[in-house]
Amino acid sequence: MKLEIRRKWTFVLKQTLGALFCFLLFGSVPGASGAVNRVPPPGIKISQTDRGRLEAGAARLAGEITQLRASQKGLPTVAFLPDIEIFQKAVHWALTYDEF
């Protein structure tokens, strides 16, 4: 029994020391310095007109997907809705994170 407890505490001690060593080796927590390299880099700027049209279209498509999900509940066609959602999410995320 005592041997088991000793092994567990040895393991915990080794893990803690390993984490402390890594922290000291790398200096600080990643991103704590404030300088963050954005990956991917910011994309091209799009006009407010284009942005508005894309946002409206993505919102309309999201509404239609929600309506289809409710009206097609239990039918096999609901299985294809994630294939459509990919396009709506692609536009939404590209606008949100400036990835054009």
Secondary structure, DSSP 8 states (H G I E B T S, - for coil): -HHHHHHHHHHHHHHHHHHHHHHHHH-S-TTTTS----SS-------HHHHHHHHHHHHHHHHHHHHHHHHTTTSGGGGGHHHHHHHHHHHHHHHHTT--
